[in-house]
């Protein structure tokens, strides 16, 4: 499955003035406070279908204590959620994430701005939707002076849950083991928005997978400086797709 996507714009207007005699509140401080509240009061973490599947596949491959915890998720739910939310990548797997990305206000350092706006991006966990996000934003901001609305025209709801008991998944599973025999293969949740959503009119079972080895350093370069892949991994990727076509016949 794949997380959904919505960006929300917060905007407000207040009297401005000279920076030598500021009021207690301004448009900028109101928007900054709203963004801070959203960042500190994020939507609650929970396990979705894809992550439950991941735990079911990976659990038997864990050391003893990991096996016990993963096999008894109902008992260790709070502990597991605490572990997941302890890192950025883990948190993204169990929560609709909140990411302030844009803030605009002011044109001069000695003038209090009369308007301010911010954009906050949310990646929506399966089981929730864009309406849930907007309701959460309104409750958390809790200020009628601030206008809350979707930003831009792109809203994408979470993709349907892709089953792991299909021919397509079995072909991918087999091919990964052929190319990377040391790998533990498990379904999981795609965090970014991909063009695969356009195939949802054809089937619910869409598998988003790139046959490339990615280290933590590689992941940090995505959409950043020096984004690249190793030549050997590129060649493995070609082999993967060749074998996948063979295994799908």
Buried (B, 14 or more C-beta within 10 A) or exposed (E): BBBBBBBBBBBBBBEBBEBEEEEEEBBBBBBBBBBEBBEEEBBEBBBBBBBEBBBBBBBEEBEEEEBEBBBEBEEBEEEBBEEBBEEEEBBBBBBBBBEBEEBEBBEEEEEBBBBBBBBBBBBBBBBBBBEBBBEBBBEBBEBEEBEBEBBEEEBBBBBBBBBBEBEBBEBBBBBBEBBBEEEEBBBBBBEEBEEBBEEEEEEEBBBBBEBEBEEEEBEEBEEEEEEEBEEEBEEBBEEBEEBBEEBEE
